[in-house]
Amino acid sequence: MSRFLNVLRSWLVMVSIIAMGNTLQSFRDHTFLYEKLYTGKPNLVNGLQARTFGIWTLLSSVIRCLCAIDIHNKTLYHITLWTFLLALGHFLSELFVYGTAAPTVGVLAPLMVASLSILGMLVGLRYLEAEPVSRQKKRN
């Protein structure tokens, strides 16, 4: 396996672990969301919204972790890429369309993680496509 894919796998595990922490925080205390993320309109954040955000984050975390385990599964790889695209779209829309988020560290951090992850996964696609050819050459 290429070195880049190993780094990408480590990145996915790290992002997955951080997301699990955010999930726990969302279930434990919903003030986390309006103090860190949705500071533009904190009155819209309630316990139900926090738990929904937590489940969405947990699902993304599980998908990313599974992709790190089986990075050669192209369907799972593409689904994982979509988790980052959806997260980026969500936070950008909350920031620029709905005004529920402000450009604070709490919002800029997930935007940067999603952007870097998308970039890394797009680059990783080239390594995934190149690897099966090199594996077949070794067998012959």
Sine and cosine of phi, psi and omega as CSV:
sin_phi,cos_phi,sin_psi,cos_psi,sin_omega,cos_omega
0.00,0.00,0.60,-0.80,-0.03,-1.00
-0.93,0.36,0.41,-0.91,0.01,-1.00
-0.89,0.45,-0.63,0.78,0.00,-1.00
-0.86,0.50,-0.70,0.71,0.01,-1.00
-0.90,0.43,-0.55,0.83,0.08,-1.00
-0.91,0.42,-0.66,0.75,0.05,-1.00
-0.91,0.42,-0.67,0.74,0.02,-1.00
-0.89,0.46,-0.66,0.76,0.05,-1.00
-0.87,0.49,-0.70,0.71,0.03,-1.00
-0.89,0.46,-0.66,0.75,0.03,-1.00
-0.88,0.48,-0.71,0.71,-0.01,-1.00
-0.89,0.46,-0.64,0.77,0.04,-1.00
-0.90,0.43,-0.71,0.71,-0.01,-1.00
-0.88,0.47,-0.72,0.69,0.01,-1.00
-0.90,0.44,-0.61,0.80,0.02,-1.00
-0.90,0.44,-0.69,0.73,0.01,-1.00
-0.90,0.43,-0.67,0.74,0.03,-1.00
-0.89,0.46,-0.66,0.75,0.02,-1.00
-0.90,0.45,-0.60,0.80,0.04,-1.00
-0.90,0.45,-0.61,0.79,0.08,-1.00
-0.89,0.45,-0.67,0.75,0.05,-1.00
-0.90,0.43,-0.57,0.82,0.05,-1.00
-0.88,0.47,-0.76,0.65,0.01,-1.00
-0.86,0.51,-0.67,0.74,0.00,-1.00
-0.89,0.45,-0.62,0.78,0.00,-1.00
-0.91,0.42,-0.59,0.81,0.01,-1.00
-0.98,0.19,-0.53,0.85,-0.07,-1.00
-0.96,0.28,-0.71,0.70,-0.10,-0.99
-0.44,-0.90,0.93,-0.37,-0.08,-1.00
-0.95,0.31,-0.19,0.98,0.05,-1.00
-0.90,0.43,-0.39,0.92,0.06,-1.00
-0.79,0.61,-0.66,0.75,-0.07,-1.00
-0.94,0.35,-0.67,0.74,-0.04,-1.00
-1.00,0.08,-0.26,0.97,0.08,-1.00
-1.00,0.10,-0.50,0.87,-0.09,-1.00
-0.93,-0.36,-0.62,0.79,-0.13,-0.99
-0.95,-0.30,-0.88,0.48,-0.13,-0.99
-0.99,-0.11,0.87,0.49,-0.07,-1.00
-0.98,0.20,-0.26,0.96,-0.01,-1.00
-0.94,0.35,-0.63,0.77,0.01,-1.00
-0.64,-0.76,0.95,0.32,-0.08,-1.00
-0.89,0.45,-0.37,0.93,-0.01,-1.00
-0.93,0.38,-0.27,0.96,0.02,-1.00
-0.99,0.12,-0.21,0.98,-0.03,-1.00
-1.00,0.03,0.80,-0.60,0.08,-1.00
-0.69,-0.73,-0.01,-1.00,-0.04,-1.00
-0.88,0.48,-0.65,0.76,0.01,-1.00
-0.90,0.44,-0.72,0.70,0.01,-1.00
-0.89,0.45,-0.62,0.79,0.01,-1.00
-0.91,0.41,-0.67,0.74,0.02,-1.00
-0.93,0.38,-0.60,0.80,0.07,-1.00
-0.90,0.44,-0.70,0.71,0.07,-1.00
-0.87,0.49,-0.64,0.77,0.01,-1.00
-0.90,0.44,-0.67,0.74,0.02,-1.00
-0.92,0.39,-0.68,0.74,0.05,-1.00
-0.87,0.50,-0.69,0.73,0.01,-1.00
-0.92,0.39,-0.64,0.77,0.04,-1.00
-0.90,0.44,-0.69,0.72,0.03,-1.00
-0.87,0.49,-0.70,0.71,0.05,-1.00
-0.87,0.49,-0.66,0.76,0.00,-1.00
-0.88,0.47,-0.71,0.70,0.01,-1.00
-0.89,0.45,-0.71,0.70,0.01,-1.00
-0.87,0.50,-0.70,0.72,-0.02,-1.00
-0.91,0.41,-0.63,0.78,0.03,-1.00
-0.92,0.40,-0.69,0.73,0.04,-1.00
-0.89,0.46,-0.60,0.80,0.05,-1.00
-0.91,0.42,-0.63,0.78,0.04,-1.00
-0.89,0.46,-0.58,0.81,0.01,-1.00
-0.95,0.31,-0.68,0.73,-0.05,-1.00
-0.83,-0.55,0.92,0.40,-0.12,-0.99
-0.92,0.38,-0.29,0.96,0.00,-1.00
-1.00,0.07,-0.09,1.00,0.06,-1.00
-0.98,0.20,0.97,-0.23,-0.13,-0.99
-0.91,0.42,-0.58,0.81,0.03,-1.00
-0.90,0.44,-0.74,0.67,0.04,-1.00
-0.89,0.46,-0.61,0.79,0.03,-1.00
-0.87,0.49,-0.73,0.68,-0.01,-1.00
-0.92,0.39,-0.63,0.78,0.06,-1.00
-0.88,0.47,-0.66,0.75,0.02,-1.00
-0.89,0.45,-0.68,0.73,0.06,-1.00
-0.85,0.52,-0.66,0.75,0.03,-1.00
-0.90,0.44,-0.53,0.85,0.04,-1.00
-0.88,0.47,-0.61,0.80,0.02,-1.00
-0.96,0.28,-0.62,0.78,0.04,-1.00
-0.89,0.45,-0.68,0.74,0.03,-1.00
-0.91,0.42,-0.66,0.75,0.03,-1.00
-0.90,0.44,-0.69,0.72,0.03,-1.00
-0.87,0.49,-0.73,0.68,0.03,-1.00
-0.87,0.49,-0.66,0.75,0.00,-1.00
-0.87,0.49,-0.80,0.60,-0.07,-1.00
-0.93,0.37,-0.58,0.82,0.06,-1.00
-0.91,0.42,-0.66,0.75,0.00,-1.00
-0.93,0.36,-0.62,0.79,0.04,-1.00
-0.91,0.41,-0.54,0.84,-0.01,-1.00
-0.97,0.23,-0.76,0.65,-0.17,-0.99
-0.98,-0.22,-0.41,0.91,-0.05,-1.00
-0.99,-0.16,-0.82,0.58,-0.12,-0.99
-1.00,-0.01,-0.35,0.94,0.03,-1.00
0.95,0.32,0.29,0.96,0.01,-1.00
-0.99,0.13,-0.28,0.96,0.02,-1.00
-0.87,-0.49,0.50,-0.87,0.07,-1.00
-0.90,-0.43,0.38,-0.92,-0.02,-1.00
-0.96,0.29,0.94,0.35,0.04,-1.00
-0.97,-0.24,0.10,-0.99,0.04,-1.00
-0.86,0.51,-0.60,0.80,-0.01,-1.00
-0.88,0.48,-0.47,0.88,0.03,-1.00
-0.99,-0.15,-0.62,0.79,-0.02,-1.00
-0.91,0.41,-0.55,0.84,0.01,-1.00
-0.89,0.46,-0.79,0.62,0.04,-1.00
-0.91,0.42,-0.50,0.87,0.07,-1.00
-0.90,0.43,-0.67,0.75,0.02,-1.00
-0.93,0.36,-0.68,0.74,0.01,-1.00
-0.88,0.47,-0.72,0.69,0.00,-1.00
-0.89,0.46,-0.70,0.72,-0.02,-1.00
-0.90,0.44,-0.74,0.68,0.01,-1.00
-0.90,0.43,-0.61,0.80,0.01,-1.00
-0.92,0.39,-0.67,0.74,0.05,-1.00
-0.87,0.49,-0.74,0.68,0.02,-1.00
-0.86,0.51,-0.74,0.67,-0.01,-1.00
-0.89,0.46,-0.65,0.76,-0.01,-1.00
-0.95,0.31,-0.55,0.84,0.08,-1.00
-0.92,0.39,-0.65,0.76,0.09,-1.00
-0.91,0.42,-0.66,0.75,0.00,-1.00
-0.87,0.49,-0.47,0.88,0.06,-1.00
-0.84,0.54,-0.62,0.79,0.00,-1.00
-0.91,0.41,-0.62,0.79,0.03,-1.00
-0.94,0.33,-0.60,0.80,0.04,-1.00
-0.90,0.44,-0.64,0.77,-0.01,-1.00
-0.95,0.32,-0.50,0.86,-0.03,-1.00
-0.99,0.15,-0.47,0.88,-0.10,-0.99
-0.91,0.42,-0.71,0.70,-0.03,-1.00
-0.85,0.52,-0.56,0.83,0.03,-1.00
-0.91,0.42,-0.70,0.71,-0.01,-1.00
-0.93,0.37,-0.53,0.85,0.05,-1.00
-0.92,0.39,-0.65,0.76,0.00,-1.00
-0.92,0.40,-0.61,0.80,0.02,-1.00
-0.89,0.45,-0.61,0.79,0.01,-1.00
-0.92,0.38,-0.56,0.83,0.00,-1.00
-0.94,0.34,-0.55,0.83,-0.05,-1.00
-0.99,0.16,0.00,0.00,0.00,0.00
